[in-house]
């Protein structure tokens, strides 16, 4: 029998002989009619390859498996898996050459119903990346549809004033208060704060570092520790042999907790995420006069352009530079007046 079900699976599987070989695989669907359609198309494709010398038709499922295998060390690998599970309902039974603009538009509309344009862009970008690799690297396709993304607004710049930060700190439980304070002192991303290990901290030298394997841009980050940051770390000594930030003797694995959200409400702070603590840190630095190249190194940004979003916050610091030309203009005016 060509179609059958396994005890450990809810979907239909297919099995048949072709050119002396046994073809056996999952159809990816519990719907028997769709499974039969997949079976028939696969047999027809294999016949065309053998008899007519045509390029093998590759399925979306094949592309997904190869993509996951080749990108297993990608920082966002787990996020890709989540996205691909959602995409399977829309693309799982299609061959790559069946993913047309109409299919993309349908996918776009479905994703938009489930979230924002920004989120939809992440799914569309993943589909585009897989299709392009299938064309350019694997040579499975001759052409791919042009996948357009929604235009996104400028990067978020939500930050706290020192007064708001104090209000929030007063409302937080001790373990979260220390984590927030440490973030405001170092600008580290949430994942790096949560995963900080004692092996990456040198209290005597006032220094910590983030390995390239755990940094967002895959480059190591040097983290100078000021007096306040060191005091925060000293309070954590002895609580855990490996990890720095803990709660009741166990490493903290999630910062976006109910205690965090309730503290924000009590402090009267709205539309604020944990990552905005990093924006707050960068904003305070720019207002204190920290130049772009220094802030870039402190924050571990890959390019200076990623720091320029905070440039407008350093107007007082830039005013000193702008005033350097004032004497030149003034001298010209005086010289002109003198000649008259």
Secondary structure, 3 states (H helix, E strand, C coil): CCEEECCCCCCEEEEEEECCEEEEEECCCCCHHHHHHHHHHHHHHHHHHHHHCCCCCCEHHHHHHHHHHHCCCCCCHHHHHHHHHHHHHHHCCCEHHHCCHHHHHHHHHHHHHHCCHHHHHHHHHHHHHHHHHHHHCCCCCCCCCCCCCCCCCCCCCCCCCHHHHHHHHHHCCHHHHHHHHHHHHHCCCHHHHHCCEHHHEECCCCEEEECCCCCCCCCCEEEECCHHHHHHHHCCCCCCCCECCEECCEECCCCCCHHHHHHHHHCCCCCCCCCHHHHHHHHHHHHCCCCHHHHHHHHCCCCHHHCHHHHHHHHHHHHHHHHHHHHHHHHHHHHHHHHC
